[in-house]
């Protein structure tokens, strides 16, 4: 068992005992990653916030009823996001009325990393689409096809490798601006 799971097991016991500070800290620690995870996949921010509230209520219920017990098979954060995914799948129904079972499905750290990589790749694709053709083409040549600046300059009919570097720099700056917008 990894150390983070043992920390989560200790946190689970604090939550089970009703430690309000532990609940508050968990809430603050997981809220932003939870919202960002679902917003990246197109969920509206307000919906993601509501889903987080519902996920925390379900987590509380599962802890109180003993459905979630140590030793944990995944991180608490992963478990909460898993609850959110089930809620999102059932979005067509009234989630307030839903009393469905949310099983403790272990998600290995490698799967978490893979999901995070997929989310980042999806975000990069969306940003590239918003950048436009010239920037997308240059960045794809450099990052995906591993072209050197000389080859990029030839491919895009730029006067020099320095011009390709400047354009790459400008495209990355535009991408950063889109991320913060």
Secondary structure, DSSP 8 states (H G I E B T S, - for coil): --HHHHHHHHHHHHHHTT-HHHHHHHHHHHHHHHHHHHHHTT--HHHHHHHHHHHHHHHHHHHHHTSS-SS-SS-HHHHHHHHHHHHHHTTTS-TTT-----------HHHHHHHHHHHHHHHHHHHHHHH-HHHHHHHIIIIIS---HHHHHHHTT-S-HHHHHHHHHHHHHHHHHHHH-
